[in-house]
Amino acid sequence: MKRKTFSYDYDYDNLIVSMRQENEKVRENFEVGDIVFSLTGDGKIVSIDIRSASNFLQICGITAEMLKDATKIEFTVIPKLGAIYLILKIESVKGEYKISKTIPLILPLSDPLLNPLTIY
């Protein structure tokens, strides 16, 4: 069974999104800029932790209030040679309006051979 959870700490401006299944265990973490990726032993990225999330996502029109009021946050990771393409989907409610944004982020890796990733 797949668990899809997220949490946003408004005071510290940290966003954690987990797509980890119950039978998956995190074996290691690696950091690219303001994002910490958690991986299984097979190299599958199962969660992300974005530090200073509203500052990081500000260029995409995402505010701390939108993150605080989010109803659903998911991510997809697409590894390419030398980079990670992170697709972040955020749904938030403001009054009677539902806001949905899909944000593509490209994170270059300094040495792709040091960080082999497997995406399922």
MDAnalysis code that builds the backbone (N, CA, C; Angstrom):
import MDAnalysis as mda
import numpy as np

u = mda.Universe.empty(360, n_residues=120, atom_resindex=np.repeat(np.arange(120), 3), trajectory=True)
u.add_TopologyAttr("name", ["N", "CA", "C"] * 120)
u.add_TopologyAttr("resid", np.arange(1, 121))
u.add_TopologyAttr("resname", ["MET", "LYS", "ARG", "LYS", "THR", "PHE", "SER", "TYR", "ASP", "TYR", "ASP", "TYR", "ASP", "ASN", "LEU", "ILE", "VAL", "SER", "MET", "ARG", "GLN", "GLU", "ASN", "GLU", "LYS", "VAL", "ARG", "GLU", "ASN", "PHE", "GLU", "VAL", "GLY", "ASP", "ILE", "VAL", "PHE", "SER", "LEU", "THR", "GLY", "ASP", "GLY", "LYS", "ILE", "VAL", "SER", "ILE", "ASP", "ILE", "ARG", "SER", "ALA", "SER", "ASN", "PHE", "LEU", "GLN", "ILE", "CYS", "GLY", "ILE", "THR", "ALA", "GLU", "MET", "LEU", "LYS", "ASP", "ALA", "THR", "LYS", "ILE", "GLU", "PHE", "THR", "VAL", "ILE", "PRO", "LYS", "LEU", "GLY", "ALA", "ILE", "TYR", "LEU", "ILE", "LEU", "LYS", "ILE", "GLU", "SER", "VAL", "LYS", "GLY", "GLU", "TYR", "LYS", "ILE", "SER", "LYS", "THR", "ILE", "PRO", "LEU", "ILE", "LEU", "PRO", "LEU", "SER", "ASP", "PRO", "LEU", "LEU", "ASN", "PRO", "LEU", "THR", "ILE", "TYR"])
u.atoms.positions = np.array([
    [0.838, -1.176, 0.000],
    [0.000, 0.000, 0.000],
    [0.890, 1.248, 0.000],
    [0.574, 2.197, -0.841],
    [1.377, 3.400, -0.977],
    [0.863, 4.489, -0.039],
    [1.774, 5.054, 0.737],
    [1.426, 6.167, 1.605],
    [1.830, 7.451, 0.903],
    [0.921, 8.383, 0.797],
    [1.232, 9.679, 0.203],
    [0.965, 10.727, 1.262],
    [2.040, 11.230, 1.829],
    [1.874, 12.192, 2.898],
    [2.781, 13.389, 2.678],
    [2.400, 14.489, 3.294],
    [3.237, 15.681, 3.286],
    [3.016, 16.437, 4.578],
    [4.000, 17.229, 4.930],
    [3.838, 18.128, 6.068],
    [4.617, 19.399, 5.771],
    [4.057, 20.499, 6.226],
    [4.707, 21.794, 6.060],
    [4.796, 22.464, 7.414],
    [5.996, 22.818, 7.812],
    [6.231, 23.533, 9.065],
    [6.341, 25.016, 8.728],
    [5.274, 25.741, 9.021],
    [5.190, 27.173, 8.683],
    [6.272, 27.982, 9.384],
    [6.546, 27.662, 10.654],
    [7.530, 28.435, 11.428],
    [8.949, 28.274, 10.877],
    [9.304, 27.048, 10.468],
    [10.650, 26.786, 9.951],
    [10.700, 26.768, 8.423],
    [9.535, 26.874, 7.786],
    [9.421, 26.922, 6.331],
    [10.022, 25.683, 5.669],
    [9.756, 24.509, 6.259],
    [10.240, 23.240, 5.699],
    [9.057, 22.428, 5.191],
    [9.217, 21.883, 3.990],
    [8.202, 21.032, 3.382],
    [8.774, 19.637, 3.211],
    [8.058, 18.640, 3.737],
    [8.448, 17.244, 3.575],
    [7.328, 16.534, 2.822],
    [7.705, 15.871, 1.727],
    [6.742, 15.112, 0.936],
    [7.263, 13.684, 0.841],
    [6.420, 12.723, 1.212],
    [6.818, 11.319, 1.196],
    [5.905, 10.528, 0.267],
    [6.500, 9.735, -0.592],
    [5.760, 8.833, -1.464],
    [6.164, 7.387, -1.142],
    [6.710, 7.192, 0.049],
    [7.236, 5.889, 0.476],
    [6.097, 4.915, 0.738],
    [6.269, 3.699, 0.237],
    [5.320, 2.642, 0.535],
    [5.664, 2.033, 1.888],
    [4.704, 1.377, 2.507],
    [4.901, 0.828, 3.851],
    [6.058, -0.164, 3.924],
    [6.299, -0.907, 2.859],
    [7.358, -1.914, 2.893],
    [8.731, -1.353, 2.501],
    [8.821, -0.071, 2.192],
    [10.092, 0.527, 1.787],
    [10.777, 1.193, 2.976],
    [12.088, 1.039, 3.038],
    [12.872, 1.647, 4.111],
    [13.892, 2.601, 3.506],
    [14.037, 3.734, 4.154],
    [15.038, 4.709, 3.719],
    [16.404, 4.215, 4.168],
    [17.345, 4.160, 3.233],
    [18.699, 3.689, 3.519],
    [19.705, 4.833, 3.550],
    [19.452, 5.885, 2.768],
    [20.403, 6.995, 2.746],
    [19.715, 8.267, 2.273],
    [20.368, 9.369, 2.523],
    [19.897, 10.680, 2.092],
    [21.011, 11.372, 1.334],
    [20.633, 12.214, 0.375],
    [21.624, 13.079, -0.239],
    [20.989, 14.439, -0.483],
    [21.826, 15.433, -0.509],
    [21.381, 16.814, -0.547],
    [21.814, 17.463, -1.853],
    [20.864, 18.168, -2.481],
    [21.152, 18.988, -3.653],
    [20.564, 20.364, -3.355],
    [21.434, 21.318, -3.058],
    [20.952, 22.658, -2.713],
    [20.091, 22.627, -1.468],
    [18.864, 23.133, -1.585],
    [17.934, 23.196, -0.457],
    [17.050, 21.957, -0.320],
    [17.308, 20.922, -1.106],
    [16.466, 19.724, -1.077],
    [17.272, 18.522, -0.596],
    [16.684, 17.792, 0.359],
    [17.263, 16.530, 0.824],
    [16.388, 15.416, 0.277],
    [17.018, 14.491, -0.454],
    [16.332, 13.343, -1.030],
    [16.587, 12.129, -0.150],
    [15.542, 11.350, 0.125],
    [15.673, 10.093, 0.867],
    [15.492, 8.950, -0.111],
    [16.431, 7.989, -0.062],
    [16.442, 6.881, -1.011],
    [16.340, 5.544, -0.304],
    [15.755, 4.583, -1.016],
    [15.757, 3.202, -0.550],
    [17.106, 2.588, -0.901],
    [17.319, 1.355, -0.482],
    [18.553, 0.651, -0.816],
    [18.721, 0.429, -2.309],
    [17.606, 0.457, -3.067],
    [17.648, 0.295, -4.517],
    [17.884, 1.612, -5.245],
    [17.966, 2.709, -4.503],
    [18.186, 4.009, -5.124],
    [16.924, 4.740, -5.529],
    [15.772, 4.255, -5.097],
    [14.498, 4.909, -5.410],
    [14.288, 6.082, -4.465],
    [13.993, 7.255, -5.017],
    [13.702, 8.426, -4.191],
    [12.279, 8.289, -3.668],
    [12.145, 8.287, -2.336],
    [10.828, 8.087, -1.736],
    [10.336, 9.283, -0.945],
    [11.227, 10.236, -0.659],
    [10.757, 11.456, -0.010],
    [11.729, 12.594, -0.287],
    [11.177, 13.804, -0.162],
    [11.985, 15.011, -0.317],
    [11.700, 15.944, 0.846],
    [12.705, 16.668, 1.248],
    [12.597, 17.669, 2.303],
    [13.148, 18.962, 1.712],
    [12.268, 19.946, 1.517],
    [12.684, 21.228, 0.939],
    [12.819, 22.231, 2.068],
    [14.042, 22.677, 2.301],
    [14.312, 23.692, 3.318],
    [14.040, 25.071, 2.735],
    [13.541, 25.974, 3.567],
    [13.159, 27.322, 3.098],
    [12.266, 27.193, 1.874],
    [11.241, 26.363, 2.012],
    [10.392, 25.975, 0.883],
    [9.743, 27.165, 0.180],
    [9.181, 28.110, 0.929],
    [8.507, 29.225, 0.266],
    [9.509, 30.111, -0.473],
    [10.716, 30.261, 0.065],
    [11.748, 31.010, -0.653],
    [12.166, 30.262, -1.908],
    [12.333, 28.956, -1.790],
    [12.740, 28.121, -2.908],
    [11.688, 28.134, -4.019],
    [10.397, 28.107, -3.632],
    [9.301, 28.023, -4.602],
    [8.703, 29.373, -4.972],
    [9.232, 30.436, -4.417],
    [8.701, 31.783, -4.653],
    [8.674, 32.132, -6.139],
    [9.698, 31.759, -6.874],
    [9.773, 32.063, -8.304],
    [8.629, 31.408, -9.089],
    [8.042, 30.354, -8.521],
    [6.925, 29.645, -9.154],
    [5.573, 30.172, -8.686],
    [5.586, 31.219, -7.871],
    [4.339, 31.788, -7.376],
    [3.765, 31.081, -6.171],
    [4.551, 30.267, -5.493],
    [4.102, 29.546, -4.301],
    [4.503, 30.339, -3.065],
    [3.556, 30.565, -2.177],
    [3.821, 31.300, -0.945],
    [3.729, 30.362, 0.255],
    [4.200, 30.842, 1.392],
    [4.113, 30.061, 2.628],
    [2.654, 29.788, 2.982],
    [1.772, 30.741, 2.714],
    [0.347, 30.556, 3.017],
    [-0.260, 29.450, 2.155],
    [0.163, 29.377, 0.884],
    [-0.336, 28.313, 0.013],
    [0.132, 26.952, 0.514],
    [1.371, 26.879, 0.965],
    [1.885, 25.618, 1.506],
    [1.172, 25.255, 2.799],
    [0.906, 26.251, 3.631],
    [0.214, 26.005, 4.900],
    [-1.207, 25.487, 4.668],
    [-1.868, 25.988, 3.615],
    [-3.244, 25.601, 3.318],
    [-3.346, 24.471, 2.304],
    [-2.220, 23.836, 1.962],
    [-2.226, 22.788, 0.939],
    [-3.080, 21.611, 1.368],
    [-3.805, 21.060, 0.402],
    [-4.626, 19.882, 0.647],
    [-3.984, 18.622, 0.078],
    [-3.067, 18.810, -0.892],
    [-2.402, 17.670, -1.504],
    [-1.085, 18.149, -2.108],
    [-0.019, 17.419, -1.826],
    [1.280, 17.691, -2.435],
    [1.904, 16.359, -2.799],
    [2.329, 16.230, -4.051],
    [2.966, 15.021, -4.544],
    [4.178, 15.404, -5.370],
    [5.059, 14.448, -5.596],
    [6.183, 14.701, -6.483],
    [6.439, 13.498, -7.377],
    [7.081, 13.787, -8.484],
    [7.570, 12.771, -9.407],
    [9.013, 13.122, -9.704],
    [9.865, 12.131, -9.763],
    [11.277, 12.358, -10.063],
    [11.619, 11.641, -11.356],
    [12.278, 12.373, -12.255],
    [12.745, 11.791, -13.512],
    [14.247, 12.020, -13.578],
    [15.044, 10.961, -13.424],
    [16.489, 11.138, -13.496],
    [16.967, 11.176, -14.947],
    [17.841, 12.071, -15.230],
    [18.502, 12.164, -16.529],
    [19.986, 12.278, -16.253],
    [20.797, 11.975, -17.232],
    [22.233, 12.047, -17.062],
    [22.633, 13.446, -16.601],
    [23.177, 13.537, -15.405],
    [23.674, 14.801, -14.880],
    [22.640, 15.694, -14.229],
    [21.362, 15.268, -14.161],
    [20.333, 16.129, -13.565],
    [19.184, 15.288, -13.020],
    [18.423, 15.900, -12.137],
    [17.189, 15.319, -11.627],
    [16.078, 16.284, -11.995],
    [15.053, 15.777, -12.652],
    [13.877, 16.578, -12.956],
    [12.835, 16.250, -11.897],
    [12.494, 17.235, -11.102],
    [11.544, 17.071, -10.008],
    [10.260, 17.794, -10.386],
    [9.168, 17.049, -10.465],
    [7.866, 17.625, -10.764],
    [7.089, 17.647, -9.447],
    [6.782, 18.826, -8.978],
    [6.077, 19.004, -7.708],
    [4.669, 19.488, -8.019],
    [3.659, 18.782, -7.521],
    [2.265, 19.161, -7.727],
    [1.679, 19.580, -6.383],
    [1.190, 20.804, -6.339],
    [0.649, 21.369, -5.100],
    [-0.798, 21.790, -5.333],
    [-1.686, 21.310, -4.478],
    [-3.074, 21.754, -4.494],
    [-3.352, 22.438, -3.166],
    [-3.950, 23.625, -3.254],
    [-4.226, 24.419, -2.067],
    [-5.606, 25.046, -2.212],
    [-6.223, 25.357, -1.100],
    [-7.538, 25.980, -1.118],
    [-7.429, 27.370, -0.506],
    [-7.946, 28.349, -1.231],
    [-7.979, 29.720, -0.722],
    [-9.419, 30.185, -0.812],
    [-10.064, 30.301, 0.346],
    [-11.485, 30.641, 0.336],
    [-12.255, 29.526, -0.353],
    [-12.966, 29.870, -1.411],
    [-13.733, 28.887, -2.165],
    [-12.995, 28.430, -3.421],
    [-11.787, 28.894, -3.610],
    [-11.050, 28.582, -4.830],
    [-9.969, 27.546, -4.570],
    [-9.879, 26.603, -5.477],
    [-8.843, 25.582, -5.405],
    [-7.711, 25.987, -6.354],
    [-6.510, 25.986, -5.844],
    [-5.337, 26.343, -6.629],
    [-4.541, 25.067, -6.867],
    [-4.192, 24.817, -8.105],
    [-3.381, 23.657, -8.434],
    [-2.219, 24.107, -9.303],
    [-0.998, 23.783, -8.884],
    [0.194, 24.163, -9.635],
    [1.083, 22.943, -9.791],
    [1.585, 22.783, -10.991],
    [2.581, 21.764, -11.265],
    [3.875, 22.492, -11.555],
    [4.912, 22.172, -10.808],
    [6.164, 22.912, -10.869],
    [7.287, 21.992, -11.316],
    [7.850, 22.242, -12.492],
    [9.017, 21.463, -12.903],
    [10.294, 22.123, -12.390],
    [11.141, 21.361, -11.744],
    [12.417, 21.864, -11.244],
    [13.531, 20.981, -11.796],
    [14.607, 21.594, -12.237],
    [15.757, 20.851, -12.737],
    [16.899, 21.065, -11.768],
    [17.404, 19.990, -11.198],
    [18.480, 20.057, -10.225],
    [19.703, 19.362, -10.786],
    [20.738, 20.123, -11.143],
    [21.934, 19.487, -11.694],
    [22.709, 18.736, -10.621],
    [23.268, 17.604, -10.992],
    [24.131, 16.834, -10.105],
    [25.563, 17.077, -10.548],
    [26.472, 17.204, -9.604],
    [27.859, 17.457, -9.964],
    [28.496, 16.246, -10.628],
    [28.158, 15.043, -10.184],
    [28.707, 13.828, -10.774],
    [27.621, 12.761, -10.769],
    [26.949, 12.526, -11.914],
    [25.842, 11.571, -11.933],
    [26.258, 10.150, -11.579],
    [27.518, 9.819, -11.729],
    [27.962, 8.461, -11.388],
    [28.004, 8.240, -9.883],
    [28.116, 9.340, -9.121],
    [28.122, 9.225, -7.659],
    [26.729, 9.079, -7.099],
    [25.698, 9.462, -7.859],
    [24.323, 9.431, -7.374],
    [23.413, 8.676, -8.345],
    [23.628, 7.377, -8.540],
    [22.759, 6.638, -9.449],
    [21.370, 6.504, -8.839],
    [20.334, 6.789, -9.622],
    [18.965, 6.762, -9.136],
    [18.148, 5.774, -9.937],
    [17.212, 5.149, -9.277],
    [16.257, 4.277, -9.938],
    [14.879, 4.807, -9.620],
    [14.051, 5.011, -10.625],
    [12.700, 5.506, -10.414],
    [11.722, 4.445, -10.900],
    [10.744, 4.163, -10.076],
    [9.720, 3.170, -10.417],
    [8.449, 3.885, -10.806],
])
